[in-house]
Amino acid sequence: MKDEEKNKSVGPGTQSAIGESANKLLLRFEPVLCFTKGEKFFPLDTAGYVENCSLWERLPNREAICLIPKGQLTLEKLGKLEAGNPKAVRFLRFVEEVNIKELATHQLQQLGIGTDEKNIFRAGRGRLARVGYFSRFADTLFSFLLFARGRVPWSTAAAAAIAYKPIEEKYSQPRYYGRVVHHGNWIVLQYWFFYAFNNWRSGFFGTNDHEADWEMICIYISDAVLEKDIEPEWVAYASHDNHGDDLRRHWNDTEVKKIDGHPVIYVGAGSHASYFRAGEYMTELPMPFLSPVIRVVERVQNLWRKLVSQSDDEETQEQESKLLNILRVPFVDYARGDGLMVGPKQEKEWDEPCLIEPPPAWVRNYRGLWGLYTGDPFAGEDAPAGAMHNRDGSIRSSWYDPVGWSGLEKVVPADKAIAITLRQKEKIQTRIETLREQLKEKRKELEGIGIEAAALRLQPDLQKQLELHNKKIEELSGEVKSLRGQLASDKALLQSLTGYEKKLSNGEPLPLREHIRHEHAPASEAELNRNRLAEIWAAASIGLMLIGFVALLIVAKQFLINAIITIAFIVLLIESWFRKNFSRFVANVSVVLALVSGLILFYQFFQYSIIAVVLAAGVYILWENLRELWT
């Protein structure tokens, strides 16, 4: 890349606000990336990747055609591409030829033959043992779909790893792409990381493989801080396609690990998602064709909460989450942090920051995919677009609105909090005075109408006019009630703001995690230390049940329904034993059997049941009414 493109910085307004150049600011807080053993792809200079790619274009229902062959493509050419057919998909292609001998050697290394044992990935505890039986059904369905639709064969990941090696040797230092933008009250530092390949499925039992991968984190600094006092307030790590408050942590949160002031990121193996803590993360991914079902379930849950006035407590959210997880496929994102570390004073250090704000031509103009376009109907195995764009060519929200992307637009920097609190107090106080005046006038009006109505009641021939006055009294009474309610609410709000201002003025600590609704935490020790037999059962149970179903169809078709119920009962019984909720399962079965027995009895003796219910109701009502007379 040209030096002038590398050294572009933020605008003069931003420079004066933060007192440092973009380069220095990015260097000051550049992150430390902690990878998992077995990771093969690390943040790469895009120039080396593009030089080893060809550029293709594909129209609907047509074969893809090569626009620029491998070896002739550069970032400069990518930025100068003319607009093509709007219906066409342009994409880079990294892996083109597969060498069988090299693949065989690579696979032997995957098995630990001829490679460093210390850097081999071991899955450890099985992921299926960590989820319920219905989630395993969803996983089975996904496996069938993947078999039917799989567009990136296992050999592609191996070929990508082989093709990546010479590029990594040439561009030995990892690189990130930085932006420093002034957005609202914040100076945002964005660090973008480019990976040549995402091998989550083939390398780490995840959901997909695809060429190229763009990941990002944001660091947020108040735009009013002085140079000597510059310290971030918030940091947000991108994780899959999530967005909002749950991605964000306060800089002083103990969950945000730092090494000499540099934030630590635990990178998901193969997926390259970013996490605050080391560990293994259960990730339930929705199957796209079930999205309408999930939306319906969420709407029903919201309606139910409103009807029964149910609060959004943690237990309720957990129960609803379990219901939705039945419609999702469970995967483990391994972010153990036990592999290579990239960052300041680490095993591998960053190359000089490469600034992409303002965006250079290759970022701004190329809206195609950064890897193979497979035509996957779920898009999971298609390569992503660049840092600035979505796959459809639109601009990413994390690019044009990095503050809103992390839910920070409603949050005020600490150094502005007192001033804005005072401003809000003044606004509320003015509103209270206005409400008081309105209430005073309405009360006077209501009193006058009340006197007039009292006078009209003495004149029987003016009843029509009295009805109009009564209607007016009802309307005014409602307005007075509403004004009093608003006044009481504003007084309570003013009191809260006064208390908040006092805490800010005294420098008292404020909650740092109140914005987090669904914390994505790594698996606990209890989850990781499951019985090995339970893991074997979890892996085999669905397959055994399907085989058993086929066997029943062949040898005992006449007893199919009874046999299915029996097998389901046995399977759930074993499941409850392994998941250590056997007693609860027995209790639930007892309740279900009791209900079924009751329904059977009611059906068999329907006429007598109705007579008994009516007779009991009549005796109860007679007793209650007579008791009232005797009291």
PEURTA-V924387 format. One line per field, one symbol per residue. ss: DSSP state (A for helix, B for strand, O for the rest). phi: phi as a letter, one per 40 degrees, with the letter a starting at -180 (. if undefined). burial: I if it has 9 or more other C-alpha atoms within 8 Angstrom, else O. A space follows every 10 residues. Layout:
ss->???
phi->???
burial->???
This chain:
ss->OOAAAAOOOO OAAAAAAAOO OAAAAAAAAO OBBBOOOOOO OOOOOAAAAA AOOBBBBBOO OOOOBBBBOO OOOOAAAAAO OOOOOOOOBB BBBOOOOOOA AAAAAAAAAA OOOOOOAAAO OOOOOOOAAA OOAAAAAAAA AAAAAAAAAO OOOAAAAAAA AAAAAAAAAA OOOOOOBBBB BBBOOBBBBB BBBBBBBBOA AAAAOOOOOB BBBBBBBBBB BBOOOOAAAO OOOBBBBOOO OOOOAAABBB OOOOOOOBBO OBBBBBBOOO OOOBBOOOBB BBBBBBOAAA AAAAAAAAAA AAAAAAAOOO OOOAAAAAAA AAAAAOOBBB BBBBBOOOOO BBOOOOOBOO OOOBBOOOOO AAAAOOOOBO OOOOOOOOOO OOOOBOOOBO OOOOBOAAAA OAAAAOOOOO OOOAAAAAAA AAAAAAAAAA AAAAAAAAAA AAAAAAAAAA AAAAAAOOOA AAAAAAAAAA AAAAAAAAAA AAAAAAAAAA AAAAAAAAAA AAAAAAOOOO OOOOOOOOOO OOOOAAAAOO OAAAAAAAAA AAAAAAAAAA AAAAAOAAAA AAAAAAAAAA AAAAAAAAOO OAAAAAAAAA AAAAAAAAAA AAAAOAAAAA AAAAAAAAAA AAAAAAAAAA O
phi->.cccccbcbc ccccdccbgb ccdcccccbd cbcbccdgcb bbdbcccccc cbbbbbbbcd gbccbccbcd gbcbcccccb cccbccccbc acbccbbbcc cccccccccd cgcgbcdcbc cbcgcccccc bccccccccc ccccccccbd bbcdcccccc ccccdccccc bcccbbbbbb bcbgcbcbbb bbbbbcabbc ccbagccaba cgabbabbbb bdcbccdcbc acbbabbcaf bcahdccbbc dccccccbbf gbcbbccccg cgcbbcbcib bcbcbccdcc dccccccccc cccccccbfc cccccccccc cccccccbbc bbbcbcgbbc bbidgbdbbc cddbcbbccc dcccccbccc acccgdccgc bcccccccbc ccgccccccc acccdbgccc bcddcbcccc cccccccccc cccccccccc cccccccccc ccccccccbd cbccccdccc cccccccccc cccccccccc cccccccccc ccccccgccb dbbccccbcc bccccccccc dccccccccb cccccccccc ccccbaccbd cccccccccc ccccdccccf bccccccccc cccccccccc ccccbdcccc cccccccccc cccccccccc c
burial->OOOOIIIIII OOOIIOIIOI IIIOIIOOII IIIIIIIIIO IIIIIOIIII IIIIIIIIIO OOOOOIOIII OOIIIOIIII OOOOOOOIII IIIIIOOIOO OOIOOIIIIO OIOOOOOOOI OOOOIIIIIO IOOOIIIIII OIOOIOOOOI OIOOOIIIII IIIIOOIIOO IOIIIIIIII IIIOIIIIII IIIIIIIIII IIOIIIOIII IIIIIIIIII IIIOIOOOOI OIIIIIIIIO OOIIIIIIII IOIOOIIOOO OIIIIIIIII IIIIIIIIII IIOIOIIOOI IOOIOOIOOO IOOIIOOOOO OOOOOIIOOI OOOIIIIIII IIIIIIIOII IIIIOIOIII OOIIIIIOII IIIIIIIIII IIIOOIOOOO IIIIIIIIII IOIOIIIIIO IIIIIIIIOO OOIOOOIIOO IIOIIOOIIO IIOOIIOIIO OIIOOIOOII OIIOOIIOOO OIIOOIOOII OIIOOIIOII OOIIOIIOOI IOIIOOIIOI IOIIOOOOOO OIOOOOOOOO OIIOOOOOOI OOOIIOIIIO IIOOIOOOIO IIIOOIOOOI OOIIOOIOOO IOIOIIIIOO IIOOIOOOOO OOOOOOOOOO IIOOOIOOIO OOOOOOOOOO OOOOOOOOOO O
